[in-house]
């Protein structure tokens, strides 16, 4: 786990799995792959095998040693619902998250149908605890179907990351969604994000009373374009009501 991170919307990262495979154009310029592959073949380095999928059981209980509450991005270097990750290993990750309930865990996936299926099997008629935030990544209108999967998921707290935002997403059904993140792509070949795409999402969040976080414009480097949207920063987080927390504890 990283004690600090450059990701604006979280406090720390926890990677019990690293490595992934590409499934949509939002994966094309994956920052995690770009970072990992720099160290392929470096003996003894954590990324000696580059971005190949790798389970790291020695990290499973790391959050339990962090006593101060923090927001933790789970598998920032992978996708928790990759089809090659054994269900038993995902179970162990969820067990740690459920136990370490003084933290907030942020789980983000592009494999939204697999997430929905897993949560249904794990929680049945109930829902994941509200301190475990479950989210999907959507880069354009073509992949907005992931939002439908999120609606069906047995999650108490739901969020959407529109990053990298590569096109307009159109009309969104944001009922029951707690948080939305928007960000442009970064890296040497970053594809530009149009302002109207971000504004369209922000305005829909305002109407639906969904917390809105604008992460970055992106560019050659993540900070290249800054973080101002219409002259201001947008750093909203979801407010998880005490009622929801009490209901989850019952």
Backbone bond lengths (Angstrom), bond angles and torsions (degrees), N, CA, C in turn:
res aa  C-N    CA-C-N  psi(-1)  N-CA   C-N-CA  omega(-1)  CA-C   N-CA-C  phi
1 X - - - 1.458 - - 1.517 109.55 -
2 X 1.305 116.67 139.39 1.457 121.27 176.94 1.520 109.38 -89.80
3 X 1.333 116.37 128.09 1.459 120.54 -178.72 1.509 111.94 -68.19
4 X 1.340 116.55 -23.64 1.453 120.85 176.66 1.520 107.64 -142.14
5 X 1.322 116.44 165.92 1.450 120.59 -177.33 1.514 109.74 -152.91
6 X 1.323 116.30 155.94 1.458 121.28 176.77 1.534 111.45 -87.45
7 X 1.317 117.61 -2.38 1.464 121.29 178.96 1.522 108.16 -76.47
8 X 1.322 116.32 119.46 1.470 120.77 -169.15 1.525 114.16 -64.70
9 X 1.314 118.42 -29.05 1.465 119.86 -170.92 1.528 114.16 -96.49
10 X 1.330 117.44 8.94 1.456 120.05 178.73 1.518 109.88 -138.35
11 X 1.336 116.88 170.11 1.458 121.38 -179.43 1.522 112.88 -104.27
12 X 1.332 116.64 -31.02 1.458 121.26 -175.49 1.523 108.78 -153.82
13 X 1.326 116.07 165.10 1.464 120.89 176.35 1.524 109.49 -122.69
14 X 1.321 115.19 151.35 1.470 122.28 179.60 1.518 107.08 -137.40
15 X 1.331 116.43 120.45 1.459 120.63 -173.24 1.530 111.88 -123.99
16 X 1.332 117.88 77.39 1.465 120.43 173.56 1.529 112.30 -70.78
17 X 1.331 116.50 -11.37 1.461 122.82 171.97 1.522 107.45 -134.96
18 X 1.328 116.59 141.10 1.461 120.51 171.92 1.526 108.66 -130.14
19 X 1.315 115.41 157.00 1.455 120.64 179.68 1.510 112.01 90.60
20 X 1.324 115.95 154.62 1.462 120.14 -176.05 1.523 108.75 -164.80
21 X 1.340 116.39 -179.12 1.459 122.93 172.80 1.521 108.01 -132.20
22 X 1.329 116.33 154.88 1.458 121.15 -173.89 1.522 111.17 -85.59
23 X 1.352 115.18 139.99 1.461 118.82 179.87 1.527 113.09 -127.81
24 X 1.337 119.46 -23.12 1.463 121.35 178.94 1.526 108.85 -141.78
25 X 1.337 116.32 174.33 1.466 119.17 -177.02 1.523 112.10 -67.88
26 X 1.327 118.28 -17.85 1.452 119.97 174.48 1.519 112.35 -66.11
27 X 1.348 116.80 -16.61 1.465 122.34 179.02 1.528 112.75 -89.29
28 X 1.315 117.33 -10.31 1.468 120.94 -168.63 1.522 113.67 -52.99
29 X 1.324 116.80 -44.00 1.466 121.07 -175.57 1.533 110.51 -114.00
30 X 1.307 116.19 41.26 1.477 123.07 -174.49 1.526 112.04 -50.85
31 X 1.338 116.33 123.37 1.465 120.86 -179.21 1.526 110.62 -66.51
32 X 1.351 117.19 -35.45 1.459 120.69 -178.37 1.523 110.58 -66.52
33 X 1.325 116.79 -41.02 1.464 120.20 176.77 1.526 110.48 -64.16
34 X 1.327 116.15 -45.30 1.468 120.43 -178.16 1.528 110.69 -59.11
35 X 1.322 116.18 -41.50 1.472 120.48 179.35 1.525 110.72 -68.42
36 X 1.330 116.94 -48.48 1.468 121.56 -173.79 1.524 112.43 -63.87
37 X 1.331 116.17 -41.90 1.460 120.02 -174.64 1.525 112.87 -67.88
38 X 1.317 117.14 -17.19 1.465 119.69 176.25 1.518 111.70 -61.94
39 X 1.340 116.37 -24.85 1.460 120.46 -172.95 1.529 113.06 -109.71
40 X 1.327 117.03 6.85 1.462 119.11 178.54 1.534 109.90 -57.98
41 X 1.326 114.02 130.20 1.459 119.69 178.60 1.508 115.10 86.44
42 X 1.349 117.64 -3.90 1.469 120.35 177.96 1.521 107.70 -82.77
43 X 1.314 116.94 106.02 1.458 121.48 -173.87 1.528 111.73 -58.50
44 X 1.327 115.21 131.83 1.454 120.78 177.32 1.510 114.97 84.98
45 X 1.322 118.33 -8.91 1.467 121.16 179.53 1.528 109.06 -79.32
46 X 1.357 118.43 145.29 1.469 120.32 178.45 1.527 113.22 -54.84
47 X 1.338 117.47 -27.01 1.461 120.61 179.52 1.536 111.17 -110.69
48 X 1.323 114.56 37.56 1.462 120.38 176.58 1.528 111.48 -56.13
49 X 1.339 116.46 -33.62 1.470 121.10 179.33 1.521 111.87 -95.52
50 X 1.328 116.78 19.73 1.459 120.87 177.45 1.517 112.34 62.47
51 X 1.326 115.64 -133.66 1.463 121.07 -176.18 1.532 112.11 -100.05
52 X 1.330 116.84 18.31 1.456 119.69 173.72 1.529 109.06 -63.33
53 X 1.329 116.45 144.22 1.469 120.17 179.96 1.524 109.74 -62.35
54 X 1.330 115.86 130.79 1.465 120.35 -177.17 1.527 110.15 -144.62
55 X 1.330 116.36 124.04 1.461 121.63 174.08 1.518 108.77 -80.84
56 X 1.338 116.06 140.59 1.458 120.82 -178.01 1.532 109.01 -127.80
57 X 1.340 116.85 76.36 1.464 121.00 -175.63 1.519 114.02 -60.32
58 X 1.333 117.19 -25.07 1.458 120.06 179.41 1.522 112.21 -66.91
59 X 1.332 117.34 -12.49 1.469 120.87 -179.60 1.527 112.97 -100.74
60 X 1.321 117.18 -1.39 1.461 120.20 -170.39 1.530 113.41 -58.12
61 X 1.321 118.12 -35.71 1.465 120.64 -174.68 1.519 113.02 -104.30
62 X 1.320 118.20 11.83 1.463 120.68 -177.94 1.530 113.93 -53.49
63 X 1.349 120.31 -45.97 1.472 118.93 -177.75 1.519 113.87 -60.08
64 X 1.328 118.02 -23.25 1.462 121.04 -179.92 1.525 111.65 -68.10
65 X 1.321 117.11 -19.92 1.464 120.88 -179.95 1.521 112.29 -89.56
66 X 1.315 116.96 -7.83 1.467 121.93 178.78 1.524 108.02 -93.88
67 X 1.290 117.31 104.49 1.471 120.54 -173.13 1.522 112.51 -83.81
68 X 1.329 117.38 -27.32 1.467 119.85 179.78 1.522 109.74 -82.54
69 X 1.337 118.55 127.48 1.470 120.81 -178.12 1.524 112.00 -59.14
70 X 1.318 115.08 140.48 1.460 120.16 176.99 1.522 109.76 -156.58
71 X 1.324 114.60 161.69 1.462 120.05 173.01 1.529 107.84 -83.93
72 X 1.320 116.45 127.90 1.461 121.42 -174.82 1.525 109.39 -122.67
73 X 1.324 116.29 119.60 1.461 123.05 175.73 1.526 107.71 -82.25
74 X 1.320 116.08 117.54 1.458 122.01 -175.19 1.533 110.04 -88.66
75 X 1.336 115.81 128.00 1.465 121.67 178.55 1.529 112.44 57.43
76 X 1.301 115.51 54.74 1.468 119.57 175.11 1.523 111.40 -66.13
77 X 1.343 116.25 -17.43 1.467 121.47 -178.81 1.530 111.82 -110.06
78 X 1.333 116.50 22.32 1.458 119.80 -179.19 1.523 108.62 -166.65
79 X 1.329 116.20 -162.43 1.465 122.78 175.07 1.519 106.44 -136.08
80 X 1.318 116.59 116.61 1.460 121.38 -174.00 1.524 112.78 -57.62
81 X 1.326 117.62 -26.26 1.456 120.35 -175.64 1.531 112.69 -105.47
82 X 1.331 115.64 25.20 1.459 120.26 172.09 1.535 108.28 -58.34
83 X 1.325 116.64 138.04 1.468 120.93 -173.08 1.526 113.17 -64.78
84 X 1.336 117.88 -18.15 1.458 120.08 -178.81 1.530 113.38 -92.81
85 X 1.322 117.46 0.27 1.469 120.17 175.57 1.524 107.65 -86.20
86 X 1.328 118.69 121.77 1.473 120.51 -178.51 1.526 111.77 -59.95
87 X 1.320 115.41 142.75 1.462 120.33 179.24 1.527 110.71 -57.71
88 X 1.319 117.20 -37.27 1.464 120.17 -179.41 1.519 111.55 -62.19
89 X 1.336 117.15 -33.22 1.456 120.32 179.14 1.523 109.92 -73.45
90 X 1.336 117.36 -40.21 1.467 120.46 175.32 1.519 109.57 -61.86
91 X 1.329 116.90 -39.56 1.468 120.97 177.07 1.526 110.82 -56.88
92 X 1.327 116.56 -42.60 1.467 120.27 -179.29 1.519 111.24 -65.28
93 X 1.325 116.48 -37.35 1.465 120.09 177.59 1.519 110.42 -65.10
94 X 1.334 117.03 -44.24 1.455 120.13 178.92 1.525 111.25 -66.04
95 X 1.307 117.75 -35.52 1.468 120.14 177.75 1.517 110.42 -60.95
96 X 1.338 117.32 -42.63 1.461 120.76 177.70 1.526 110.47 -63.76
97 X 1.325 117.13 -44.04 1.459 120.08 -179.16 1.533 110.87 -64.04
98 X 1.311 117.02 -40.82 1.466 120.14 179.54 1.518 111.32 -65.66
99 X 1.324 117.34 -37.07 1.464 121.55 -179.62 1.523 111.61 -72.24
100 X 1.326 116.40 -43.95 1.478 121.57 -177.66 1.521 110.12 -83.86
101 X 1.331 116.14 61.19 1.470 120.37 -171.73 1.525 113.75 -79.90
102 X 1.322 117.80 4.89 1.474 119.86 172.87 1.539 110.74 -85.42
103 X 1.331 116.25 -12.00 1.457 121.05 175.25 1.530 110.27 -95.35
104 X 1.320 115.36 165.73 1.466 122.47 166.53 1.519 107.25 -110.60
105 X 1.334 116.57 123.42 1.456 121.40 -179.76 1.523 109.84 -104.16
106 X 1.323 115.78 132.52 1.465 122.20 -178.15 1.530 108.36 -114.41
107 X 1.319 115.96 109.32 1.463 122.70 -176.75 1.525 108.33 -109.49
108 X 1.324 116.62 123.31 1.459 121.44 -175.44 1.522 109.30 -125.90
109 X 1.348 116.88 134.12 1.459 120.16 -177.72 1.523 112.02 -141.26
110 X 1.331 115.59 152.90 1.461 121.92 166.74 1.528 110.28 -97.73
111 X 1.317 116.82 -13.03 1.462 122.48 -178.80 1.531 108.45 -94.67
112 X 1.311 114.28 64.00 1.464 121.44 -168.57 1.527 113.28 -66.69
113 X 1.319 118.66 -35.30 1.468 119.50 -179.83 1.523 110.52 -67.79
114 X 1.330 117.32 -35.76 1.462 120.34 178.23 1.529 110.45 -69.31
115 X 1.335 117.20 -37.08 1.458 120.06 175.73 1.519 110.79 -62.24
116 X 1.322 116.85 -47.08 1.461 121.07 -178.64 1.523 110.83 -59.49
117 X 1.323 116.49 -42.52 1.462 120.91 179.62 1.527 111.08 -65.51
118 X 1.328 116.39 -42.55 1.470 119.79 -179.76 1.532 111.05 -62.76
119 X 1.336 116.77 -46.84 1.469 120.26 -178.14 1.523 111.20 -63.11
120 X 1.319 117.43 -36.95 1.463 120.50 178.04 1.526 110.17 -63.07
121 X 1.310 117.01 -42.90 1.466 120.75 -179.83 1.523 111.87 -69.14
122 X 1.326 116.91 -34.19 1.465 119.28 -176.54 1.526 112.28 -80.31
123 X 1.330 116.81 -39.72 1.468 118.94 -171.74 1.527 114.23 -109.23
124 X 1.328 116.79 -11.12 1.466 121.75 177.44 1.521 110.81 51.71
125 X 1.331 117.62 -116.13 1.472 121.01 -176.11 1.523 112.08 -80.73
126 X 1.326 118.00 -8.81 1.456 121.45 -179.52 1.522 109.63 -97.81
127 X 1.334 115.67 -168.46 1.464 120.65 179.65 1.517 109.60 -132.93
128 X 1.318 115.31 159.59 1.461 119.96 174.29 1.526 109.13 -59.73
129 X 1.323 118.28 146.60 1.469 120.79 179.54 1.531 111.40 -56.94
130 X 1.335 117.25 148.21 1.473 119.93 -175.73 1.517 115.05 -66.02
131 X 1.335 118.81 -16.08 1.469 118.93 177.36 1.533 111.37 -81.68
132 X 1.326 117.56 -5.24 1.460 122.13 173.02 1.516 107.24 -103.78
133 X 1.323 116.28 102.81 1.462 121.43 -178.76 1.526 108.50 -86.35
134 X 1.315 116.89 127.72 1.458 122.27 179.88 1.518 109.36 -110.31
135 X 1.341 115.82 129.45 1.457 119.22 -175.47 1.509 113.61 -139.18
136 X 1.326 114.94 164.33 1.465 121.82 176.08 1.525 109.08 -124.53
137 X 1.320 114.79 153.25 1.465 122.16 178.07 1.523 108.72 -103.67
138 X 1.338 115.90 128.88 1.469 121.98 -179.56 1.521 108.43 -130.42
139 X 1.336 116.72 123.60 1.458 119.68 -177.70 1.520 114.59 -103.40
140 X 1.345 116.93 -16.81 1.461 120.27 -178.32 1.525 109.40 -165.56
141 X 1.321 117.19 177.73 1.460 121.47 -177.23 1.526 111.85 -62.80
142 X 1.313 117.34 -32.42 1.455 121.25 -178.30 1.520 112.10 -61.10
143 X 1.323 116.38 -31.03 1.462 120.83 -177.64 1.526 112.96 -104.54
144 X 1.332 116.72 13.39 1.465 120.43 178.61 1.515 112.45 -67.94
145 X 1.333 118.37 -11.30 1.459 121.67 176.35 1.527 110.96 -58.81
146 X 1.319 116.95 -24.40 1.465 119.81 178.63 1.531 111.27 -61.55
147 X 1.329 116.48 -27.39 1.464 119.54 177.63 1.528 110.64 -65.71
148 X 1.331 117.66 -36.44 1.466 120.75 176.12 1.525 110.76 -62.77
149 X 1.314 116.05 -40.84 1.464 119.70 177.64 1.529 110.55 -63.45
150 X 1.334 116.35 -39.57 1.464 119.98 179.30 1.519 110.91 -64.25
151 X 1.325 116.72 -39.71 1.469 119.53 176.98 1.521 111.23 -57.78
152 X 1.312 117.20 -36.64 1.459 121.86 -176.55 1.529 112.84 -82.41
153 X 1.326 117.34 -10.44 1.462 120.95 -173.43 1.525 112.04 -72.69
154 X 1.334 115.76 145.50 1.464 121.63 178.21 1.532 108.89 -82.95
155 X 1.325 115.10 66.26 1.463 122.70 -179.00 1.516 109.34 -121.61
156 X 1.325 116.38 144.81 1.467 121.11 177.06 1.523 111.10 -86.14
157 X 1.327 116.50 -37.88 1.456 122.19 -178.91 1.530 108.10 -120.44
158 X 1.336 116.08 123.65 1.464 120.76 -173.21 1.523 110.71 -125.00
159 X 1.337 114.84 140.68 1.467 118.05 178.50 1.522 110.80 -144.15
160 X 1.332 114.47 162.85 1.460 121.84 -179.80 1.524 108.74 -129.66
161 X 1.331 115.79 133.19 1.465 121.06 173.76 1.522 108.08 -108.26
162 X 1.319 116.46 113.92 1.461 122.04 174.47 1.530 107.57 -94.32
163 X 1.326 114.60 71.58 1.459 120.20 -176.47 1.527 110.18 -152.72
164 X 1.323 119.36 129.44 1.467 123.42 -6.20 1.521 111.05 -73.38
165 X 1.307 116.99 133.40 1.464 121.27 178.82 1.530 107.85 -79.21
166 X 1.336 115.40 112.82 1.464 121.04 -172.07 1.521 113.28 -111.36
167 X 1.328 117.04 1.16 1.454 120.72 179.80 1.510 109.70 -177.42
168 X 1.325 117.98 171.92 1.466 120.30 177.45 1.529 110.09 -66.50
169 X 1.323 115.84 148.23 1.469 119.39 -178.97 1.527 112.26 -106.03
170 X 1.337 116.72 -11.72 1.460 119.35 177.83 1.523 113.14 77.18
171 X 1.314 115.26 -162.17 1.456 121.74 -178.77 1.518 110.51 -70.64
172 X 1.337 115.63 130.66 1.459 121.51 -176.99 1.524 111.19 -115.18
173 X 1.318 116.35 141.22 1.459 121.28 171.32 1.525 107.07 -92.34
174 X 1.324 116.45 100.25 1.462 121.50 -175.45 1.526 113.16 -100.22
175 X 1.311 117.44 10.79 1.469 119.90 177.91 1.527 109.26 -62.59
176 X 1.325 116.45 128.28 1.455 121.12 179.05 1.519 114.33 82.58
177 X 1.339 117.27 0.16 1.465 120.85 177.19 1.524 108.75 -93.07
178 X 1.320 116.35 135.09 1.463 121.15 -173.95 1.524 114.10 -95.88
179 X 1.336 116.89 -24.61 1.463 118.86 -169.14 1.515 110.33 -156.19
180 X 1.326 116.98 144.36 1.460 122.26 174.55 1.522 109.37 -134.28
181 X 1.328 116.17 134.83 1.458 123.63 176.92 1.525 107.69 -114.95
182 X 1.318 117.37 137.20 1.464 121.52 175.74 1.525 108.33 -125.58
183 X 1.325 116.00 136.03 1.459 119.24 177.73 1.510 111.77 -157.06
184 X 1.328 115.73 148.57 1.450 122.00 175.71 1.515 111.03 -87.57
185 X 1.303 115.73 164.51 1.461 121.89 -177.97 1.523 110.46 -77.54
186 X 1.328 115.71 149.84 1.464 120.20 176.44 1.520 109.43 -129.17
187 X 1.327 115.43 155.35 1.448 120.54 179.74 1.512 110.64 132.23
188 X 1.336 116.90 172.60 1.472 120.95 -174.78 1.528 113.97 -59.26
189 X 1.344 117.99 -30.13 1.467 120.72 -178.40 1.529 111.38 -117.91
190 X 1.318 116.55 31.83 1.462 121.43 -174.75 1.527 112.18 -56.11
191 X 1.335 114.85 135.09 1.457 120.88 176.47 1.529 108.74 -87.96
192 X 1.340 118.48 134.50 1.474 121.12 -172.84 1.526 112.52 -71.36
193 X 1.318 115.06 151.87 1.462 122.96 175.83 1.529 108.61 -107.85
194 X 1.316 117.18 130.15 1.467 121.50 178.57 1.522 110.21 -80.93
195 X 1.323 116.08 141.10 1.459 120.34 -178.40 1.522 111.53 -59.21
196 X 1.335 117.75 -38.44 1.463 119.13 -176.39 1.526 112.42 -64.95
197 X 1.322 118.28 -27.53 1.462 119.94 177.50 1.531 110.10 -65.85
198 X 1.331 116.28 -44.26 1.462 120.70 179.98 1.524 111.39 -68.28
199 X 1.338 116.82 -41.43 1.462 120.78 179.94 1.527 110.67 -63.13
200 X 1.325 116.31 -39.55 1.462 120.21 179.50 1.532 111.09 -58.66
201 X 1.325 116.81 -42.44 1.465 120.52 178.65 1.523 110.52 -70.05
202 X 1.335 116.76 -44.87 1.466 119.53 179.39 1.522 111.48 -56.80
203 X 1.319 117.78 -45.09 1.459 121.03 -178.06 1.527 111.75 -65.34
204 X 1.325 116.87 -37.66 1.464 118.95 177.36 1.526 110.81 -67.75
205 X 1.333 117.05 -35.46 1.466 120.43 176.50 1.525 110.74 -64.79
206 X 1.327 116.94 -41.30 1.467 120.48 177.84 1.522 110.84 -59.09
207 X 1.325 115.95 -46.15 1.465 120.41 -178.35 1.523 111.21 -63.98
208 X 1.333 116.39 -40.53 1.463 121.44 -177.04 1.524 113.03 -87.38
209 X 1.353 116.99 -0.96 1.472 122.35 -178.61 1.529 111.35 59.22
210 X 1.316 114.68 46.59 1.461 122.64 176.92 1.524 108.54 -104.72
211 X 1.321 117.76 131.08 1.463 121.46 178.31 1.527 109.63 -58.90
212 X 1.342 115.87 136.35 1.468 121.28 -174.02 1.519 109.83 -122.97
213 X 1.344 115.64 130.79 1.464 121.93 -179.49 1.525 108.61 -127.21
214 X 1.324 116.39 118.26 1.469 120.15 176.57 1.522 108.11 -97.88
215 X 1.335 116.31 111.68 1.462 121.11 -172.09 1.522 113.05 -80.91
216 X 1.335 117.45 -47.82 1.464 119.36 -174.63 1.524 110.37 -174.29
217 X 1.349 115.27 158.54 1.458 120.78 169.01 1.512 110.84 -82.27
218 X 1.328 116.48 -28.66 1.452 120.63 -178.61 1.511 112.21 83.09
219 X 1.323 115.15 -165.87 1.459 121.42 -175.39 1.518 109.11 135.03
220 X 1.303 116.52 -158.64 1.461 120.02 -179.87 1.521 111.24 -55.79
221 X 1.331 115.45 -39.08 1.465 121.32 174.07 1.524 108.27 -121.91
222 X 1.351 118.01 155.35 1.464 119.67 -178.34 1.519 114.08 -54.32
223 X 1.336 117.27 -33.96 1.460 121.07 -175.90 1.523 113.11 -92.07
224 X 1.337 116.75 1.45 1.465 120.36 -172.11 1.521 113.21 -54.16
225 X 1.322 116.57 -45.57 1.459 119.95 -175.51 1.512 114.98 -96.07
226 X 1.341 117.44 0.70 1.452 120.09 -178.54 1.524 112.69 76.54
227 X 1.345 115.59 -168.43 1.464 121.07 -174.70 1.526 113.24 -127.63
228 X 1.323 117.47 9.95 1.454 119.38 -177.11 1.523 111.07 -84.68
229 X 1.305 115.69 130.65 1.461 122.19 173.54 1.516 106.90 -121.13
230 X 1.328 116.90 116.97 1.461 122.06 -175.07 1.529 111.00 54.29
231 X 1.330 115.62 42.30 1.453 121.29 171.72 1.511 116.69 82.22
232 X 1.336 118.72 8.03 1.461 119.36 179.59 1.523 111.00 -148.86
233 X 1.338 114.89 160.82 1.459 120.57 173.41 1.520 109.54 -86.34
234 X 1.305 115.91 145.93 1.472 122.60 177.06 1.521 107.59 -119.23
235 X 1.328 115.92 106.59 1.464 122.21 -173.17 1.528 111.96 -125.34
236 X 1.312 116.58 38.97 1.460 119.81 -177.05 1.532 111.00 -77.87
237 X 1.329 114.83 145.82 1.466 122.55 174.26 1.523 108.29 -124.80
238 X 1.316 117.09 155.07 1.472 118.89 178.61 1.522 111.18 -67.28
239 X 1.305 114.89 144.75 1.462 120.86 174.40 1.518 108.26 -101.12
240 X 1.319 115.20 108.38 1.461 120.22 -179.17 1.525 107.52 -86.71
241 X 1.303 115.69 114.63 1.456 120.13 -172.86 1.523 111.59 -66.11
242 X 1.323 114.99 152.21 1.463 120.83 177.16 1.532 109.82 -61.19
243 X 1.332 116.08 -34.30 1.466 119.57 179.13 1.521 110.59 -60.83
244 X 1.332 116.78 -43.40 1.458 119.99 -179.83 1.522 110.82 -64.49
245 X 1.321 117.35 -40.51 1.460 120.90 179.26 1.524 111.61 -65.08
246 X 1.337 116.45 -40.50 1.459 120.18 179.78 1.522 110.99 -67.66
247 X 1.318 115.89 -39.55 1.463 119.71 179.13 1.530 110.45 -62.80
248 X 1.331 116.24 -38.55 1.464 120.07 -179.42 1.525 111.73 -68.93
249 X 1.342 116.29 -28.18 1.467 120.38 -177.67 1.521 112.54 -80.00
250 X 1.307 116.83 -16.24 1.482 120.32 -176.47 1.525 111.10 -72.97
